[in-house]
Amino acid sequence: MRKIKHFKIASRQRDILRKLLRELPLLRRAGFASETEVTAFILAIFKILDPGVLYEFNQEAHWELDDRNVLYKEMFSVCAVTLGSQLESFLQNITNPDRKTVAMIVILEFLKSAITFVADLVKEQAEKEECETLDLQFVYLPPFGTAAAPKLLREAVRLENVLAVKTLPVILEKLNADKIALSLLPDNTLSPQISSIFLVPWQKARKRGKK
């Protein structure tokens, strides 16, 4: 069961602004003189987002994601999310390193929103099948640099690097990742860079009531 969807996420400018205002010295070094300027910066990034997602449910491991198939033996969904290619040129055009850090903080907040959106879709799908989803396991996340990443990404469970490198090309092929212009580069990073691949394990829902 494959879903292909270009979707919109909320700008969340107030939430992101509140987070950035905790970093006042960083904002000053980045050249921001007012909250209005910071808000405009957040919205400028929001306007160039081009989110896309592919996700597919895998039952009883008909996907052999690695040669030993040591990943989930039963049910899981594989998800690929990208925020589009325009962010890379936007970042490259920022010469002030502190301003680039601020931009990455904003971008990672938007990536978190996109991942949460997709994880919620998978959860709804699982509930319709009388199942529940477990914690996400990330196969790929973009480099954070010096940016303060949101908790979901900062504390994410990640697939062991050697296994992730072996798994990435299989996942991209299975999902037909070119449908959202997502590809694997020779250095095992994704293009567009601001993208993520993650697994959502399923299990049968526990029956409530008398034991």
N, C-alpha and C positions, 0 to 999 in steps of 0.2 A: 504494500500500500504506500504509494509515493505521493507526496504533496509538493507542488511547486508554487511558490507564492512570493510576490513582491508586496510588501506590506509597509504600513506607516507606523512609526512609533511616536509617542508624545515628546514634545520638546523638553519638558521638565525643567524649564529655565530657572524656576524659583528654587527647586531642590538642588540643582547643580550650583546655582549662585550661592546658596547657603554653604555648600561644601567648600567652594572656592574662597569665601570670605573668612574661613578659618585659616587661610594661608595668606594673610595680608602682606607679609614681607615678600613672598613670591610674586604676588600681584604687582607690588610696587616695582620690583626688579624687572618684571615683564612689561612695564610701561603703562599699566592701567591706572588712571587717575580717578575713576569713579565707578560706582556700581552700574551705572548706565552703560559705560563702555564695556564692562565685563559681560553684561546681559547681551549686548549687541554681538559680542564675540561668540557667545554660546549659540545665538540664533544664526549667525553666519555659518557656523559648522553644521548646524541642524539642516540648513537649506541645501547643503551639498551631499547629504546622506542619500544613498540609493540601496536600501536594505533588500536582501534577497535570502531565501532559505530553501533548502531541500531537506526532506527527512523521510525516512522509510522505516517501517516496522519489520523487524527480523524475528521470526519465530523458529525455535528449535535449531538455531545455529546453521541455517542453510547458507549463511555467509561464512566462509572460512577466512577470517580477517588476518590470520597469520598461519605460518606453516604447521604449527602444532595445535592451532585453534584453542589457545589457552584462555581466550576471553569468554564472555558469558555463554553458557551452554544452552540457555533456554530462550528467554524473550528479552529483547531490547530494541530501542529505536536509535538510529544513527542520524545525527543532525549536522548540517553544514549551514553556517550563517555568515553573511558578509555585509559590510556597510558600504560597499562600492569602492570604485577606484579613484574617485576625485579627492579623497582624503590625503592620499600620498603626495600629490602635487601641492595641496594646501600646506602640508607640513614642511615640504621641501622649500617653500617660499618664505618660511619664517626664519629669520636670521638670529633673533634673540633667543638663546637657549632656554631662558626661563619662560618666555612666551610659548615656546614649543612644549615645554612641560605642562603649562596650563592647558594648551590645546589637547595634549594626550589625556589629561585628567578628564576633560569634557568628552573626548571620543570614547574612552573606556566606560564612562557612564552610559553613553548611548549603546555601546556594545552589550553592556549588562542588560539594558532594557530589551534589546533584540533577543538575547539568549533567554531571558525570562519569559518573553512572549511565546517563543517556540516551545520552551519546556512546559508552559501552561497548556499549549495546544496538544502536546503529547500526553500530558496528564489527563486531559478531557477524553482523549481517544482511549486511554487505558481504562478509565472509569466506565466507559460504555461497554468494555469487554470484561467487566467485573474484576479488574486488576488495579494495582496501584504502582506508582513509579517510585524508584529509589533515588539516592543522590546522584547528581550528574558526575560523569567522569570525563575529563577533557583530554582529547588527543592532541589538540593544537590550540594555543592562544598566542596572540601577537606579543612581541616584546613590550614590556611596560616602560622601560627606560627609568627615568627618575620620577615618573608620575605616580601619584598615590592612587592605586587601583581600588575599585570598590571591593567590599568584602567577598562577594560571590566569586570574583576572579582571583583575588589575592590569596584566599584560603582554599582554592579549588583543588579537588582531587585530580591528579594528573596521571595519565598512563606513563609507565616507565619509558624513558626516552628511546631506548633501542626498539622497544615494541611499537612505540608511536611512529617512528620512522618507517618501520616495515608496514604498518597498518594504513598510513595516510594514503598512499597511492591506490590501495585496494578500495578504500572508502570512496575516494573521488571517482574512481571508475564505476563502482556500483551505483552511485548516486547520479551519474551523468553530470558531474559538477560544472561542465561547460555551459549548462543551461542557465547558470547564474554567473558565468564568466569567471569561475573559480578554478585555479590551476596550481600545481605544485612546481616550485622552482628547483633548480639543481641543488641548492643548499638546504633543501627540505623545509623551506618556509612557503607560505601561501601567497598567492597573488590574486586579488588584492590582499595586502598585508593585514588590514584591519578586518579579520575574519576569525572564525572559530569552528572547530570540529569537536563534537562531544557525543557521548553515549548516554542514553537514559535507560537503565535497566528496569524491567517490569517484573512484577510477581503477582500471583493470585491474591486478591484482596482477602484479608483475614475476616472471617465471619464474626460478627458481633453478637453478643447475647450470652446465653449460658454456656459454660465450658463443658 
